[in-house]
């Protein structure tokens, strides 16, 4: 039994290598992606290592290495939440039928976790941090132990988080969370860029000292700071920091083993019959309640409710809206923080939101055939498209107003606020106007499978063409109001610019109505073609 237990980590390491090797054999594309990722990661790791080595001798080097260690641990903790399919061994339920004790399984899985691009990159960063802060033989010896300890803590953390959330990560909600990863990474990079610009200002690494003073008591930052402490002769402090990291590793391993035991012996909720009591009156909980009560009666209210529910429930639609809403707010904030703020960034937010109306039939997918059954004339097509536009305007108009006011406050440009507000409302109306014809002429399918695929294979050109042509046409439609804005702005009276707010709202409403009226007969005549195009995914 002891021999079998001792060979278990080796077996799991070989299993990890086999999974990796067999995964690369599935397709040449996957192999190319892996090799590209390996090369890019190696280059990035080499640059980081050189940068950390260059910090050797800097009195504030530990102010960077300690927060960097904490950031690496945070990154490892959130990886399984947004990339649940990145490592097949993160799901311990696949091993539930094997006669393995939780403690042996923890050791074996932790050993298998050491294999991969991520652990190698993390170890290189920790080694570079040790080189930057280690002074003397004792500090170097402690640095070796601290690097391994920090790496094990990161890997144990990612395993514990994945095990605790395994039911979520293997469900539909887990796949939906993966859709948010790209958005969060993009937004996070904006704030990292902002932080680097602040860091390069007066003070340099010294600006990180307050954060490092706190994070040196947060593992694995405490393990990396122990290297500095030993080099400075503070052996008691170093021993305490190392003991804190060891205790944190033991706590994470205990939590992981506890949750692993629970997962192995608990039935999946999806296999248990639902025991939720039904309502006595037999009606659904959402029927006739909540949002439905606020919408108009008849077809308009039904279509608006369906469109709003798509935004709240469909993963791809929700991701598109979340991207548009978040980026539209982050862009003005980040630029204002860099002293490049401008109220005119509100046009970008209005464009991002208005284009959510493009390919309005694609979000229905193959279910568009049910919508098709309700359209028998251009009047029905107009009612359908008008209701979809109304549903989006419920979000777009307040959001654009909020972004305009926020941009004006951040850039301290209240003089141009009425002009930008009116033009943004007109731009949203123009985008709604062109969206009808674009959705009819250039529909495309949105595949349900694949977290980052928003266009079916072979239809990417159609998608880009619709966005480019629609955007250019919308800009042309706004030309009359732009001319009016230029004339009023040149008049030199700020009070006159307030005329553009009602003028922009009225103009946007007018051209949106005209555009939908123009597109409705063409939609009614191309229903079979639209159904074919949106059903390819």
SULUR-V900053 format. One record per pair of residues at least 24 apart in sequence whose C-alpha atoms are under 10 Angstrom apart, sorted by sequence separation. I is the first residue (numbers start at 1). J is the second residue. D is the distance in whole Angstrom. If there is no record, write none. Layout:
i = (I	I)
j = (J	J)
d = (D	D)
//
This chain:
i = (89	123	126	217	219	220	221	222	324	325	328	361	400	401	439	442	122	123	126	216	217	219	220	324	325	327	328	360	400	438	441	442	87	125	218	219	220	324	478	481	123	217	218	219	324	325	361	397	438	439	480	481	122	123	217	219	220	324	325	357	360	397	400	438	87	122	123	219	220	323	324	360	396	437	438	478	218	219	323	324	477	478	120	321	322	324	357	397	435	438	439	477	119	122	320	321	324	357	396	397	434	435	438	119	122	320	356	437	478	357	436	477	119	321	354	357	393	434	435	119	320	356	357	393	434	435	114	118	433	434	474	114	354	432	434	435	113	317	353	354	393	431	434	435	353	356	389	392	430	431	433	434	111	114	430	431	433	76	110	113	353	354	390	431	432	76	110	112	113	353	354	389	430	431	434	111	352	353	388	389	427	430	431	433	110	111	113	429	430	76	109	110	113	317	350	353	354	386	389	428	430	431	109	316	349	350	353	385	389	427	430	431	110	426	427	429	430	73	107	110	314	350	351	426	427	429	72	106	109	314	349	350	385	386	427	428	349	350	385	426	427	311	348	426	427	69	72	106	307	310	347	350	72	106	310	346	349	350	382	424	427	346	349	423	426	69	307	346	347	423	426	68	69	307	346	347	68	345	346	423	345	346	422	423	65	66	69	343	344	346	422	65	68	343	346	343	345	346	419	420	423	65	66	343	344	345	419	422	65	343	344	64	65	154	342	343	419	420	153	154	341	342	343	419	20	62	65	92	153	341	342	343	344	418	419	19	20	61	62	64	65	90	91	152	303	341	342	343	19	90	150	151	341	342	343	344	419	19	62	63	89	90	92	93	149	150	325	329	340	341	342	343	419	16	61	62	90	91	92	149	150	325	328	329	332	336	339	340	341	342	343	354	357	16	49	56	60	61	62	90	91	150	328	332	339	341	344	16	48	52	55	56	59	60	90	93	147	150	329	333	336	337	343	344	347	350	351	354	355	358	416	15	52	53	54	55	56	57	58	59	91	92	93	146	149	150	325	329	332	333	336	337	343	346	347	350	354	357	358	415	426	459	42	45	46	49	52	53	56	57	58	91	146	148	149	299	325	328	329	332	335	336	345	346	349	350	353	354	356	357	360	361	419	422	425	426	429	433	41	45	48	49	52	53	55	56	57	90	91	146	147	331	332	335	336	344	347	348	350	351	352	354	355	356	357	358	359	360	418	421	422	425	426	428	429	432	433	436	12	41	44	45	48	49	51	52	53	54	55	56	57	73	76	77	81	146	147	329	333	343	344	346	347	350	351	354	355	357	358	359	362	417	418	419	420	421	422	423	424	425	426	427	428	429	430	431	432	433	434	435	456	459	38	42	45	46	49	50	51	52	53	54	55	56	57	69	72	73	76	77	80	84	91	145	146	325	329	332	333	343	346	347	350	353	354	357	358	359	360	361	415	416	418	419	422	423	425	426	427	429	430	433	434	437	441	456	458	459	38	41	42	45	46	49	52	53	56	72	75	76	77	78	79	80	90	91	145	146	332	349	350	351	352	354	355	356	357	358	359	360	361	365	366	415	418	419	421	422	425	426	429	430	432	433	436	437	440	455	456	457	37	38	41	45	48	49	52	53	70	73	74	76	77	78	80	81	143	144	146	147	303	304	307	308	344	347	351	354	355	358	359	360	362	365	366	414	415	417	418	419	420	421	422	423	424	425	426	427	428	429	430	431	432	433	434	435	436	437	439	440	456	457	48	51	52	69	73	76	77	80	81	84	142	143	146	299	303	304	306	307	311	347	350	354	357	358	359	362	363	364	365	416	417	418	419	420	421	422	423	424	425	426	427	428	429	430	431	432	433	434	435	436	437	438	441	455	456	42	46	49	50	69	72	73	76	77	79	80	84	142	143	145	302	303	304	305	306	307	357	358	359	361	362	363	364	365	415	416	418	419	422	423	425	426	429	430	433	434	436	437	440	441	455	34	38	45	49	74	75	76	77	78	79	80	143	144	300	303	304	305	307	308	359	360	361	362	363	365	415	418	421	422	425	426	428	429	430	432	433	436	437	440	454	70	73	74	77	78	81	84	85	142	143	299	300	303	304	307	308	358	359	360	361	362	363	417	418	419	420	421	422	423	424	425	426	427	428	429	430	431	432	433	434	435	436	439	440	69	73	76	77	80	81	84	85	142	143	299	300	302	303	304	306	307	358	359	361	362	363	419	422	423	426	427	430	433	434	437	440	441	445	80	83	84	141	142	300	301	302	303	304	305	308	359	418	422	426	429	433	436	437	440	443	444	445	81	82	84	139	140	143	300	301	303	304	308	359	436	440	443	444	445	446	447	81	139	140	142	299	300	303	304	441	442	443	444	445	446	447	449	80	85	138	139	141	142	301	440	441	443	444	445	446	447	448	84	85	134	139	140	300	301	304	440	443	444	445	446	447	83	84	133	134	136	139	140	157	161	164	296	300	439	442	443	444	445	446	8	82	83	133	134	135	138	139	150	153	157	160	163	164	442	444	445	12	16	81	82	84	85	133	134	135	137	138	139	149	153	156	159	160	163	166	362	444	80	81	82	83	84	130	133	134	135	136	137	139	152	155	156	157	158	159	160	161	162	163	164	165	166	5	9	12	13	16	17	20	82	83	129	130	132	133	134	135	136	138	146	150	153	154	156	157	160	161	163	164	5	8	9	12	13	16	20	81	82	83	129	130	131	132	133	134	135	136	139	142	146	149	150	153	156	157	160	163	164	167	295	8	9	11	12	13	15	16	81	82	83	127	130	133	134	135	136	138	142	145	149	152	153	155	156	159	160	162	163	166	6	9	10	12	13	14	16	17	80	82	83	126	129	130	133	134	135	153	154	156	157	158	160	161	162	163	164	165	5	8	9	12	13	16	17	79	81	82	129	133	139	146	150	153	156	157	160	163	164	171	5	8	9	11	12	13	16	81	82	142	146	149	153	156	160	163	6	7	8	9	10	11	12	13	14	152	159	167	5	6	9	10	13	79	82	167	5	8	9	78	167	359	358	359	358	359	397	358	355	355	358	355	355	354	351	351	389	389	386	386	389	317	316	386	316	382	385	386	316	319	384	385	315	316	319	383	314	316	320	382	383	385	386	180	316	381	382	385	179	180	183	187	315	316	381	382	384	176	178	179	182	183	186	316	317	382	383	176	177	180	181	316	379	381	382	385	176	179	180	183	184	187	191	198	378	381	382	175	176	179	180	183	187	190	194	198	378	380	381	64	67	178	179	182	183	186	190	193	194	197	378	379	380	381	382	63	64	66	67	70	173	176	177	180	184	191	378	379	381	382	62	63	64	66	110	172	176	180	183	187	191	194	195	377	378	380	381	60	61	63	64	67	68	71	183	187	190	194	377	378	380	381	60	61	63	64	66	67	70	190	193	378	379	59	60	62	63	66	67	69	70	73	107	191	377	378	381	58	59	60	61	62	63	64	65	66	67	68	69	73	106	187	377	378	60	61	63	64	66	67	70	72	73	106	375	376	377	60	63	66	67	69	70	71	72	375	376	62	63	66	69	70	71	103	106	107	62	65	66	67	69	70	103	106	376	60	63	66	68	69	70	105	372	375	63	66	67	68	69	103	104	62	66	67	69	70	102	103	106	373	66	67	69	102	103	105	372	65	66	68	69	101	102	371	372	66	67	102	103	66	67	102	103	369	372	62	65	66	102	368	369	372	65	66	101	102	368	371	369	62	63	102	368	369	62	368	369	62	96	367	368	62	96	365	366	369	62	365	366	368	369	61	62	93	96	97	364	365	366	367	368	92	96	362	365	366	367	95	96	361	362	365	366	93	94	361	364	365	366	92	93	362	363	364	365	366	92	93	361	362	365	93	361	362	362	93	359	362	182	181	182	179	180	181	178	179	180	178	179	175	177	178	179	175	176	175	83)
j = (113	147	150	241	243	244	245	246	348	349	352	385	424	425	463	466	147	148	151	241	242	244	245	349	350	352	353	385	425	463	466	467	113	151	244	245	246	350	504	507	150	244	245	246	351	352	388	424	465	466	507	508	150	151	245	247	248	352	353	385	388	425	428	466	116	151	152	248	249	352	353	389	425	466	467	507	248	249	353	354	507	508	151	352	353	355	388	428	466	469	470	508	151	154	352	353	356	389	428	429	466	467	470	152	155	353	389	470	511	391	470	511	154	356	389	392	428	469	470	155	356	392	393	429	470	471	151	155	470	471	511	152	392	470	472	473	152	356	392	393	432	470	473	474	393	396	429	432	470	471	473	474	152	155	471	472	474	118	152	155	395	396	432	473	474	119	153	155	156	396	397	432	473	474	477	155	396	397	432	433	471	474	475	477	155	156	158	474	475	122	155	156	159	363	396	399	400	432	435	474	476	477	156	363	396	397	400	432	436	474	477	478	158	474	475	477	478	122	156	159	363	399	400	475	476	478	122	156	159	364	399	400	435	436	477	478	400	401	436	477	478	363	400	478	479	122	125	159	360	363	400	403	126	160	364	400	403	404	436	478	481	401	404	478	481	125	363	402	403	479	482	125	126	364	403	404	126	403	404	481	404	405	481	482	125	126	129	403	404	406	482	126	129	404	407	405	407	408	481	482	485	128	129	406	407	408	482	485	129	407	408	129	130	219	407	408	484	485	219	220	407	408	409	485	87	129	132	159	220	408	409	410	411	485	486	87	88	129	130	132	133	158	159	220	371	409	410	411	88	159	219	220	410	411	412	413	488	89	132	133	159	160	162	163	219	220	395	399	410	411	412	413	489	87	132	133	161	162	163	220	221	396	399	400	403	407	410	411	412	413	414	425	428	88	121	128	132	133	134	162	163	222	400	404	411	413	416	89	121	125	128	129	132	133	163	166	220	223	402	406	409	410	416	417	420	423	424	427	428	431	489	89	126	127	128	129	130	131	132	133	165	166	167	220	223	224	399	403	406	407	410	411	417	420	421	424	428	431	432	489	500	533	117	120	121	124	127	128	131	132	133	166	221	223	224	374	400	403	404	407	410	411	420	421	424	425	428	429	431	432	435	436	494	497	500	501	504	508	117	121	124	125	128	129	131	132	133	166	167	222	223	407	408	411	412	420	423	424	426	427	428	430	431	432	433	434	435	436	494	497	498	501	502	504	505	508	509	512	89	118	121	122	125	126	128	129	130	131	132	133	134	150	153	154	158	223	224	406	410	420	421	423	424	427	428	431	432	434	435	436	439	494	495	496	497	498	499	500	501	502	503	504	505	506	507	508	509	510	511	512	533	536	116	120	123	124	127	128	129	130	131	132	133	134	135	147	150	151	154	155	158	162	169	223	224	403	407	410	411	421	424	425	428	431	432	435	436	437	438	439	493	494	496	497	500	501	503	504	505	507	508	511	512	515	519	534	536	537	117	120	121	124	125	128	131	132	135	151	154	155	156	157	158	159	169	170	224	225	411	428	429	430	431	433	434	435	436	437	438	439	440	444	445	494	497	498	500	501	504	505	508	509	511	512	515	516	519	534	535	536	117	118	121	125	128	129	132	133	150	153	154	156	157	158	160	161	223	224	226	227	383	384	387	388	424	427	431	434	435	438	439	440	442	445	446	494	495	497	498	499	500	501	502	503	504	505	506	507	508	509	510	511	512	513	514	515	516	517	519	520	536	537	129	132	133	150	154	157	158	161	162	165	223	224	227	380	384	385	387	388	392	428	431	435	438	439	440	443	444	445	446	497	498	499	500	501	502	503	504	505	506	507	508	509	510	511	512	513	514	515	516	517	518	519	522	536	537	124	128	131	132	151	154	155	158	159	161	162	166	224	225	227	384	385	386	387	388	389	439	440	441	443	444	445	446	447	497	498	500	501	504	505	507	508	511	512	515	516	518	519	522	523	537	117	121	128	132	157	158	159	160	161	162	163	226	227	383	386	387	388	390	391	442	443	444	445	446	448	498	501	504	505	508	509	511	512	513	515	516	519	520	523	537	154	157	158	161	162	165	168	169	226	227	383	384	387	388	391	392	442	443	444	445	446	447	501	502	503	504	505	506	507	508	509	510	511	512	513	514	515	516	517	518	519	520	523	524	154	158	161	162	165	166	169	170	227	228	384	385	387	388	389	391	392	443	444	446	447	448	504	507	508	511	512	515	518	519	522	525	526	530	166	169	170	227	228	386	387	388	389	390	391	394	445	504	508	512	515	519	522	523	526	529	530	531	168	169	171	226	227	230	387	388	390	391	395	446	523	527	530	531	532	533	534	169	227	228	230	387	388	391	392	529	530	531	532	533	534	535	537	169	174	227	228	230	231	390	529	530	532	533	534	535	536	537	174	175	224	229	230	390	391	394	530	533	534	535	536	537	174	175	224	225	227	230	231	248	252	255	387	391	530	533	534	535	536	537	100	174	175	225	226	227	230	231	242	245	249	252	255	256	534	536	537	105	109	174	175	177	178	226	227	228	230	231	232	242	246	249	252	253	256	259	455	537	174	175	176	177	178	224	227	228	229	230	231	233	246	249	250	251	252	253	254	255	256	257	258	259	260	100	104	107	108	111	112	115	177	178	224	225	227	228	229	230	231	233	241	245	248	249	251	252	255	256	258	259	101	104	105	108	109	112	116	177	178	179	225	226	227	228	229	230	231	232	235	238	242	245	246	249	252	253	256	259	260	263	391	105	106	108	109	110	112	113	178	179	180	224	227	230	231	232	233	235	239	242	246	249	250	252	253	256	257	259	260	263	104	107	108	110	111	112	114	115	178	180	181	224	227	228	231	232	233	251	252	254	255	256	258	259	260	261	262	263	104	107	108	111	112	115	116	178	180	181	228	232	238	245	249	252	255	256	259	262	263	270	105	108	109	111	112	113	116	181	182	242	246	249	253	256	260	263	107	108	109	110	111	112	113	114	115	253	260	268	107	108	111	112	115	181	184	269	108	111	112	181	270	463	463	466	466	467	505	467	466	467	470	470	471	471	471	474	512	513	512	513	516	446	446	516	447	513	516	517	448	451	516	517	448	449	452	516	448	450	454	516	517	519	520	315	451	516	517	520	315	316	319	323	451	452	517	518	520	313	315	316	319	320	323	453	454	519	520	314	315	318	319	454	517	519	520	523	315	318	319	322	323	326	330	337	517	520	521	315	316	319	320	323	327	330	334	338	518	520	521	205	208	319	320	323	324	327	331	334	335	338	519	520	521	522	523	205	206	208	209	212	315	318	319	322	326	333	520	521	523	524	205	206	207	209	253	315	319	323	326	330	334	337	338	520	521	523	524	204	205	207	208	211	212	215	327	331	334	338	521	522	524	525	205	206	208	209	211	212	215	335	338	523	524	205	206	208	209	212	213	215	216	219	253	337	523	524	527	205	206	207	208	209	210	211	212	213	214	215	216	220	253	334	524	525	208	209	211	212	214	215	218	220	221	254	523	524	525	209	212	215	216	218	219	220	221	524	525	212	213	216	219	220	221	253	256	257	213	216	217	218	220	221	254	257	527	212	215	218	220	221	222	257	524	527	216	219	220	221	222	256	257	216	220	221	223	224	256	257	260	527	221	222	224	257	258	260	527	221	222	224	225	257	258	527	528	223	224	259	260	224	225	260	261	527	530	221	224	225	261	527	528	531	225	226	261	262	528	531	530	224	225	264	530	531	225	531	532	226	260	531	532	227	261	530	531	534	228	531	532	534	535	228	229	260	263	264	531	532	533	534	535	260	264	530	533	534	535	264	265	530	531	534	535	263	264	531	534	535	536	263	264	533	534	535	536	537	264	265	533	534	537	266	534	535	536	268	534	537	451	451	452	450	451	452	450	451	452	451	452	449	451	452	453	450	451	451	451)
d = (9	7	8	7	10	9	8	10	10	7	7	10	7	8	10	6	9	8	8	8	10	7	6	7	10	9	8	9	8	10	8	10	9	10	8	5	9	9	9	8	9	8	8	9	9	8	10	9	9	8	9	10	9	6	9	9	8	5	7	10	8	7	9	6	10	7	10	7	9	9	6	9	9	10	8	9	9	9	9	9	10	9	9	9	10	9	8	8	9	8	10	9	7	9	10	8	8	7	8	10	10	9	7	9	10	9	10	9	9	10	10	8	9	7	10	7	9	9	7	8	8	8	10	9	6	9	9	10	9	8	10	8	8	10	10	10	9	9	9	9	9	7	7	9	10	10	9	9	9	7	9	6	9	8	9	10	8	9	8	6	9	7	10	8	9	10	10	10	9	6	10	7	8	5	9	9	10	10	10	9	10	5	9	9	7	10	9	9	8	10	10	7	8	7	8	9	10	9	9	9	9	9	9	8	10	9	8	10	9	7	6	10	10	9	7	9	7	9	10	8	9	8	10	10	10	9	7	9	8	10	9	6	10	9	8	10	7	9	7	9	6	10	10	7	10	9	9	9	9	8	9	9	9	10	9	7	7	9	9	10	10	9	9	8	8	8	9	9	9	10	9	9	7	10	6	9	9	9	6	7	8	9	9	7	9	10	9	9	8	9	10	8	9	7	7	9	7	9	10	10	8	9	8	8	8	10	9	9	5	5	9	9	8	10	7	5	10	9	8	8	8	8	8	6	9	8	8	9	7	9	10	8	10	10	9	9	9	8	9	10	8	9	9	10	10	10	8	6	8	7	8	8	7	5	8	10	9	9	8	10	9	9	9	9	10	5	10	10	10	5	9	7	8	9	6	6	10	7	7	8	8	9	9	10	8	8	9	8	9	8	9	10	10	9	10	9	10	6	10	6	7	9	9	10	9	10	9	7	10	8	9	9	10	9	7	8	9	7	9	9	10	9	8	9	8	10	8	8	9	8	8	9	10	10	10	9	9	10	8	9	10	8	9	8	7	8	8	7	8	8	6	10	7	8	9	6	5	8	8	10	10	9	9	9	9	7	9	6	7	7	8	6	10	10	9	10	10	8	10	6	9	7	10	8	9	8	8	8	9	6	8	10	9	9	10	9	9	9	8	6	9	6	5	8	9	4	8	8	9	9	8	10	10	9	10	7	8	9	10	7	10	8	6	9	9	8	7	8	9	10	8	8	10	10	8	9	9	9	9	9	9	9	7	9	8	6	9	9	6	6	9	8	10	7	9	5	7	9	7	8	10	10	6	7	7	5	8	9	5	8	8	10	9	9	9	9	8	7	9	9	8	8	9	9	9	9	9	9	9	9	10	9	10	9	10	8	8	8	10	9	6	7	8	8	9	10	10	9	6	9	7	8	9	9	6	10	9	8	10	10	7	10	6	9	6	6	7	10	9	7	10	8	9	6	5	8	9	5	9	8	6	6	8	7	9	9	10	10	7	10	8	7	9	5	7	5	9	9	9	7	9	9	7	8	10	8	10	9	9	10	10	10	10	10	9	9	8	9	7	6	8	9	9	6	6	7	8	4	6	6	4	9	8	4	7	8	7	10	9	9	9	10	7	7	8	8	6	9	10	8	8	9	6	7	10	8	8	10	8	10	9	9	9	9	10	8	8	10	7	7	5	9	10	6	10	10	9	8	5	8	8	6	7	9	8	5	8	9	7	6	9	9	6	7	10	8	6	10	9	9	7	8	10	9	9	8	5	7	5	7	7	10	9	7	7	9	7	10	10	6	10	9	9	8	10	6	8	6	9	9	7	8	9	8	6	8	10	7	6	9	9	6	7	9	8	6	8	9	7	6	8	9	8	9	9	10	5	10	10	9	10	10	8	9	5	8	9	6	9	9	9	10	10	9	9	9	9	9	8	10	9	7	6	8	9	8	8	9	6	7	4	8	8	4	6	6	4	8	8	5	7	8	8	10	10	10	9	9	9	9	9	8	9	9	8	9	7	9	5	9	10	6	7	8	8	5	6	9	10	6	8	6	6	8	10	5	10	8	6	5	8	6	10	10	8	9	6	9	8	9	8	8	5	8	7	6	6	6	8	9	6	10	9	6	9	9	10	10	9	9	9	9	9	9	9	10	9	9	10	9	8	9	10	9	8	9	9	9	9	9	8	9	9	6	9	6	9	8	9	8	6	8	9	8	9	7	10	9	10	9	9	9	8	10	8	9	9	8	10	9	10	9	9	7	9	10	8	7	10	10	7	8	9	9	10	9	9	9	9	10	8	7	9	8	9	9	8	10	8	7	9	5	10	9	5	9	9	8	9	6	9	9	10	9	7	5	10	8	8	8	8	8	9	8	9	9	6	7	9	8	8	10	9	7	10	10	10	9	8	9	5	4	8	8	7	7	9	10	8	9	9	9	10	7	6	5	6	8	4	9	8	9	10	10	5	9	10	9	9	10	9	9	9	6	8	6	6	9	8	8	8	9	8	7	5	10	8	8	7	10	8	10	8	5	9	9	7	8	9	9	10	6	8	10	7	9	9	9	7	9	7	7	10	9	9	9	9	9	8	7	7	7	6	10	8	9	9	10	10	9	10	10	9	9	9	9	9	9	9	10	9	8	10	8	10	9	10	6	6	7	9	10	5	9	8	6	10	10	8	8	9	10	6	7	8	10	6	9	8	8	6	8	6	9	7	4	9	9	10	9	9	9	8	5	9	10	9	7	7	9	5	7	8	4	7	8	9	9	8	9	8	7	9	8	8	7	8	10	10	7	10	6	8	10	10	10	9	7	8	9	10	6	7	8	10	6	8	9	7	8	9	7	8	10	8	9	7	8	8	9	8	8	9	10	10	10	10	9	10	9	9	10	10	9	10	7	8	4	7	5	7	9	10	10	5	10	10	10	9	9	8	10	8	8	10	8	9	9	6	7	10	6	8	9	9	9	9	10	8	9	8	8	8	10	9	9	8	8	9	9	8	10	10	10	8	10	9	6	8	7	9	10	9	9	10	7	10	9	8	9	8	8	9	9	8	10	8	8	9	8	10	8	9	9	10	9	8	9	9	8	7	9	10	7	9	8	10	10	9	9	10	10	9	9	10	9	6	10	9	9	9	8	9	6	8	8	10	8	9	9	9	9	9	9	10	10	8	10	10	10	9	10	8	9	9	9	9	10	7	9	9	5	9	6	9	7	8	9	8	9	10	9	5	8	9	8	6	10	6	7	8	7	8	10	8	7	7	8	10	10	9	10	9	8	9	9	8	9	7	9	9	9	7	9	10	10	10	9	9	9	8	10	10	5	8	6	9	9	7	10	10	10	9	8	9	9	7	7	8	10	9	5	10	6	9	7	8	7	7	9	10	9	9	7	7	8	8	8	10	6	9	5	8	9	6	7	10	10	7	9	9	6	9	5	6	9	9	9	8	9	10	9	5	10	9	9	9	10	8	8	9	9	9	9	10	9	7	8	10	6	8	8	10	8	7	9	6	7	9	9	10	9	7	9	8	5	7	8	10	7	10	10	7	10	8	8	6	8	6	9	9	8	10	10	10	9	9	6	5	9	7	10	10	9	9	10	5	9	9	9	9	9	9	9	8	9	10	10	9	8	7	9	10	9	7	8	10	5	10	7	6	9	9	7	8	7	10	10	10	8	10	8	9	10	10	9	6	10	7	9	9	9	10	7	6	6	9	9	8	8	10	9	10	10	10	10	8	9	9	9	7	7	6	10	10	10	9	10	9	10	10	7	10	7	8	8	8	9	9	10	9	8	9	9	9	9	9	8	7	5	9	9	6	8	8	8	8	9	5	5	7	9	8	8	5	8	8	6	8	8	9	8	8	8	10	10	5	8	10	7	8	10	10	9	10	10	10	8	9	9	10	10	5	10	7	7	10	9	9	10	9	8	7	10)
//
